[in-house]
Amino acid sequence: MSDGPAFTLDTCKNAARRLRKAHAAGDPEAHARVAAHVAAGKMLRHADFLHVIACEEGHDSWPKLKFVVESAAMSRAEKAERLKVALYQGQHWMTDRLLAEDPTLKDDNLGLQVALYDLEAVRTAVGSDPGAAVRPVGLRSPILHLAFSKEIHRSPEKEADMMAIAGLLVANGADVNDGYPFQPGDKDLLPALYGALCHADNFTLGRWLLEKGADPNDRESLYHATELDHPQALELLLSHGARPDGTNALPRALDFEDEVKVRMLLEAGADPNITVPDQPGGLPLNTIPALHQAVRRGRPAGIVALLLKFGADAGAVWQGHTPYALARIYGNKAAADRLEEKGHASALSESEAILAACADGTARPGSLDPASLVPAALTCEDRGLLSELAALPGRLDHLKALVEAGLDPDAVDGMGLPPLHIAGWHGLVPELSYFLSLAPDLSRKNHYGGDALDTVVHGSEFAPARTDSDHVACARLLLEAGSVLQPHYVTHCGNPDMAAFLEDWQEQSGQS
């Protein structure tokens, strides 16, 4: 094929169909073409034949070929908007492609020039109009376009230009504490420091912002620094006066298996017994004492011992449970054993005993029917237990026992996510398959606006990478069960494997 007038997605798809048919017929040339681009022994799907066509046309994947063809029909304004998104999300191959196709695209607005570290262009623009240094380009001011850009990971050699732009903007009035609303109308703003240090993982720019007066207690950065796969950002914030007390940074750090960050926060003064006031709309994690958070997140005995060393109250009651009872309810045997060893075991109530039996795998643990228990025996935490456990691999038997005992498998968490959505977002196939067997409403929307399939597609790009996750398999199960594949699920998907699968499904179902 050529990229002349006849080169369209339809011609590529037709070529993939012909290749698939020839391969099935045993044609040697077709087998050789497939073998050149697909691993030997792989069970071939239509997506693999699309992949071959893409590779033969000089692209790494079908989604990349698809984008090239689709971008040819975009207006210049649409391409500039797509470039802005690519810089924000760190989709470097897309940035490469758009700029290779039209290097002048970066000059469509100052926000793009800033995000691409084009020092000369920014210097010229600000030199002729100093007000441009603070004038918003879309939702964000220039310094926010700089802070939220992930270009540093595509062009690390431009670090000096990036820093020169930062200095130029501030010298002309830019505020290092500037922020923007994630959604129009939001009162809380996402600050530049959070953008640089946590969103873009741009340590150099984050450190510079702090040195220039960025507030380390901006209600975002300390919390999100605990989510990074290294402790440097957290250490930097603490060294510049970030105060853990009164924030949810410690409970958030306990969401991860990272004793280093937990210790850093405790040594910086985080009180494991202080909770932040509840917020409307659900039960956020920042209302929970650290020891309770540790045991429900499956943290090991070492972290439990660390929290006790720093004064965590093992007798505190949260949502009706002591830390020991909560460890039993969640099946965190190591934590429960350590608490018992230290003399902190507590007697279990009737409902706690039933929940603990579900975790332990005890046959016929009892009924959680409110009619058979004392009034209000099940707390908000108890009723949301399925949602919490649906994010964890290997807890299928525990989930089944809880449902059999009477917990509602359609109960949602504070963000409107039922267990089906949570298991799907994490790509957990056995868990999603189980909740599917309970005949849930597949069109149900969570508070993010996504149904079950949309949530899986989003998770394929943004959920933490785990060896036991398979988002494509989850998507297949949902589609086979009747989920509707909306066109924008495909066009907005940034995961090449998922995008190829969805394209394949469209092709086979006649939706393309």
N, C-alpha and C positions, 0 to 999 in steps of 0.2 A: 504494500500500500504506500501511497504518498500522502503528503499533507496538503494536497491541492484542494480544489472545491469539493471533491467527493469524499474527503476525509472527515467523517463525522463519527459520533459515538455509535450510531446505528451500523455504519460500515465495520467498525471494530467489533461490535457484538456479533455481526453476521460472520466475520472472519473467525471469531472464537467458536461459533456454532459449527462452521465447516471443519475447523481443526478437531473439534471434539468428535464429530462424526467420523472423520478419517482415522482418528486415533482408535476409536472403538472398532473400526473395520480392520485394524492391523496394518494400516499404511506405514511403511518404514520411514518415510520422510516426516510424517506427523509424529511418530514416536521419537525421532531424533530431535525435532523442534521442541517437544515437551521436555525431553531429557536434558536439553541445554539450559533450561531455566527452572525446572521443578525437581525437588529431591527425589531420588530413586525410592520406590516402594511406597510412595505417598498415595493414599486413596484419593483419586482425582475428583474434584468438583468443578462446576462450571467456572468458579472463580479462578481456578488454576489455568484454565485455557485463556481467560481474560488476561491473566498475569503474563502468559507467554506472549500474547499479542502486544501488550504494553512494553515488554522487554525488547521485542523485535523492533518496536518503534522508537527505542532509545530511552525508555523510562524505567525507573526502578519498580514501579507497581502500577496496577490499574487505577487506583485513586489519583495518582500523579498524572497519568495520561488523561484521565477524565477531567481533571482540573485544567490542564492545558487546553483541551478542546473547549471546555465551558468558558474559560477566561477569554477566548477569542471572541465570544459574543458579548462580553461585558463592556459597559461604557467605561470611559476613563475614570469617572467618579466612583464607579463600583470597584474598579481595580484598586484605586487608592484606599477605599474603605477596607478592602480585603487585605491590603498590605498593612494597614493599621492593626487589624486583628491578628495577623501573623506575627507582628512584632510584639504584641501584647502577650500572645500565647506561646511564643517561642517556636512557631512552626517554620523552622529555618529553610526547609526545602521550598516552601511556598514563597518566602521572601526572596530566595535565590532566583526562582523562576520568574516572578513578577518583575524583578529588577533586570534580569537578563533580557526579558522581552522588551522592556522599556526603561532604561536607566533614568530617564527624566521623571518617572512617576514619583520619585521621592520629593520632587520640587512642587508638588501640588499644594502642600501646606507646610507651615513651620513645624507642626506636630510631627510629621513624618521625618523632616530633616533632623529634628532633635533626637527622635527615637533611633535614627540610623547613625547618629554621631557625625553628621556632616558639619564639621566645625566651620568651614569657610562660608557655607550657605547661612548658617545661624549667625555668624559674625556679621555678614552683610545685611541680613534682615534686621537684626537688632541695632546695628549701626545706623541704618537709615530710619528706623522707627523704634526707639527704645521702649515704647509701650508694648511692643510685640512680645517682650520678655515675660509679661504677666497676663496678656490677653488670652482667654481660653480659645482653644481650637477644639470645637465640639464640647464634650463634657469636661475636658481636662485642660489645665494650663500647661505651658511648655515644660515646667519643671516636673510635672506629673507625667507627661509623655516620656520624659527622660527616666524618671524613677521606675515606671512600670514596664519599660522596654526590656526585653530579654536579649537584645542584640549583643550584649557583652559575651554571650556564649557562642554566638556565630562569628563575631569579629573581635576576639580578645586583643588583637594588635591595635585596636582603636581606643584602648583605655585612656590614653593621654588626651585624646580629642574629647572623649566623654567627660573627663574631669574639667577640661577647659570650658566646655559648654556649661557645665554646672556652675563654674565660677562666673562666667559671663552673664548667665541668667540672674544669679543672686546679686551681682554688682548692679544690675538694672532693675532691681526691685522684687525679684522672685522671692517668695516666702518658703523657707525650708520646712515649715509646718503646714504648708498648703495641703488640701485634701479635696476629694470629690465624692459625691454620693454614688454608691454602686448602682442604685436604682433612683430614677428621678423622684424627688420628694423625700428621700431618706434624710433623717436628721443627723445620723452618725456618718462621718466622712472617713474615707480610706486615705490615710495620710501618705505623704511622699516617703517617709522612713519605712513604713510597712511595705510600700511598693518596691523599694530598692532592696531592702534586707530580706524580706520574707517572700514576696511574690516573685521577684526576678532573681533572688539569691545572688545579689550583686553586692558582695561584702565591701568592696572598695568604695562604692558610692554611698552605701549605708553608713560606713564609718565617717566619711566626709560630712554627710548631713548631720550626724551627731556632733562632730567637731564644730560645725557652724551653728549649732543651737537647736537642732531638731529635738523635740520632746520625747524622751525614751518612754514616758508614761502616757502614751497616746491611745491607750485602750485597745490597741490592735497588735502592735509589734511584738510585745513580750509573749503574748498568747501564741501567735503564729510562729515565733522563733522555736518553740518547742516541737513544731511539726517537721522541721528540716532534718535531714539525715546526718547532720553534724552539729556540734555544740558551739561553734564559733560565733554565730549571730547572737545566741543567748548570752554567751560570755561577754560579748561586746556591749550589749544593752545593760547588763548588770554593772559592768565597769563604768558606765556613764550615768549611773544613778537610777536605773529602772527599779521600781519597788514591786516585788511580787505580792505583798499583802494587799487585800482588797481587789485582787484580780483572780481570774480563773486559770492562770498559767500553770499552777501546780496540778490541779485536777486534769488539765489538758496534757501535761507531760506524762501523767500516769496512764494515758491512753496508749502509750508506746512502751516497748521493752527497752528503756533507756535509763539506767540507774544514774548515769553521769549527770544528766539534766535535772533529774529529781534532786540529787544531792546539791547541785549548784543552786537551785531555787531555795532549798532548805537552809543552806549556809548563808544565803543572801537575806534571810529573814522571813521566808514564807511560813506562815503559821498553819500547820496541818489541821487545826481545829476550827479555823475561821471560815465561814461560808458567806458568799456574796448574796445580798437579798434576791429573792425570787423575782423573775420577770414574767409578764403576762404571756399567755399563749402556750403554756406547757411547763415542763420541769427541766430546765437546762442543767448541764452538768456543773455549772459554777455554784450550785446550791449545796454541793455535797462535800462533806469532810474528806480529807485526803485518804485516810485509811479505808473508808468505805469504797472510795473510788478505786483504790488499788486492788481490793479483793474482787470487786465486780468486773474489773478489766483483766483478771487472770494474772496479775503481777505475782512474781515468785516470793518465796519466803524472805529473800535478801532485802527486797524493797520494803516488805512489811516490817522487818527488823529495823531498817533505816528510819522509817516513819516513827516507830516506837521510840527510837533513840532521840529523835527530835521532838518528843513530847506528844505524839498523837494519842488521843484519848481512846483507849480500847473499850471503854464502857459507854461511849456516846451512842445515842440512838438517832438514826436517820431513817425516815420513811418507815418507822416502826421496827427497825432492825439494828442490832449491834453489829460491829464488823465481823465477829465470829459467825453470827447467824447468816449474814449476807454471804460470807465465804462458803458456807454450807449450801445455801440456796443456789449459788452460781457454780457449785461443784469445784471450787478452788481448794482442793484438798491440801496443797502445800501451805497455803496461807492459813487455813483452818488449823492445821497441825501446829504451825508455829505459834499461833495465838493461844492454842490450848496448852502448848508447852510452857508459855509464859504466864499461864494462869488466867487467861482471858476468855475461856470458854463460858458461854452463857446457855441457860436452859432454853430450848426451842418451844415456841407456842405451837398450837395445833396446826395453823396454816404454815408456819415455818417448817414444821416436821414433814408436812406433805410435800412442800416445795423442795426440801432437802432430799427427800426420798426419790423424787423425780430426777434430781441431779445424780444421785447415787446409783440409779438403775434398779431400785427396789421394786419388786413385782407388786402391782396393785397398791400404789402409794397412798390412795385415799382420794376423796373428792374435794375439789375446790369450789363446789357449788355454794354460793353465799348462803343458801338456805340451810346448809349443813354445818356452817361455821358461825362463830360469834359475829355479831354485827360489825361491819366495816373491817373485818379481819384482813382483807386484801387491800394493800396500799396501792398508790399510783405506780410505785416501783414494781410491785408484784404483777399488776395487770399489764405492764409493759415489758415483762421479762422476755417474751418471745421476740420482740423487736431487738432487744439488746443481744440476745444469743444468736439471732439470725445473721449477724455480721461475723460470727466466729466459725471457722471450719471445724469439722469433727464433732459437732454437737447435735447431730441429727436425732439420736436416740433420746437425748434430753428434751429436745423440742417436741418430739412425738409424745413423750410421757406427760409433758405439760398440757398439750392439747387434749390428750385422753383424760387428764385429771380435771379439765374444765376451762382452761384459759382460752380466750377468744383469739383465733388465728388471724382475724381481720382487724384487731385493735391497732391503732396507729400511734406513732410516737409524736413528739411535739412539733415535728415538721410534716405531719400527715403521711408519714411513710409506714405502710403495713409491712409485716415481716417479708412478704413476697418481694417487695421493692428493695428492701435492705439486702436480702440474700442475692438478688439479681445485680444490684450495684456493685457488690463485692465479687461477682462472678462465681458464686458457690452453687454448683450444679445440683448436688443431692438435695440441698436445702430448698432451692427454688423448685425442684421437681416435686418435693413433698408438699409444699404450700400450693403448688398448682393442682395437686390431686384433691385438694379441699374445695375446688370449684370457686375460686375468688373472682371478683369483678376485674377483668383485665383492662377495662377502660377507665378505671378509677384513677383520678389525678391526685398527686400529692401537692403540698404547698409550694413546691418548685414549679408546678405546672406540668409535670411529666406523668405519663402512665407507666405501666410496668416495663414495656419494651423500651420506651424512651429513656427510662432510668438505667436499664442495662447498657444501652448504647453510650450514654454519658459515662457510666462507670468504666466502660472499656478504655476510655481515654484518661480518666481522672482518678479512679480508685487506686489505692496503694498496690503496687505490683506484688503478686504472691504466686508461688509455684502451683498452688492448688486452685487457682481461679481459671475459669474458662468462660469468658463473656460471650463468645460466639455460640458455644453450646447452650448457654442460657437463652440467648436470643432465638435460637432454633426451637427450643422447647416452647417458648412463648408464641412464636409464629405458628407452630404446629397446633397449639391449643386455641388459636383464634385471634391472637393479637393483630391489630391492624398496623401495617407498615406505612407510616406517613412519609411522603416524599422528602420532607425536610430532615427526617431522621438520617437519610442517606447523605443528602447534600451537606449537612452540618457535621458529619462524623469525621473526626480527625484521626481515628485509629485505622490504619490501612487494612488490617485483617478484617475488622468488623465491617468496614465500608465494602470490601470485596465480597464478603458473605451476603450483605444486604443487597448488593447489586445482583449477586447470584440468585437470591430468593426472588427479587423482582423479575429477573429473566425467566425463571422457571414457572412463576405464577402468572406470567403475562402482564405484570403491572408496569413494566418499563415502556 
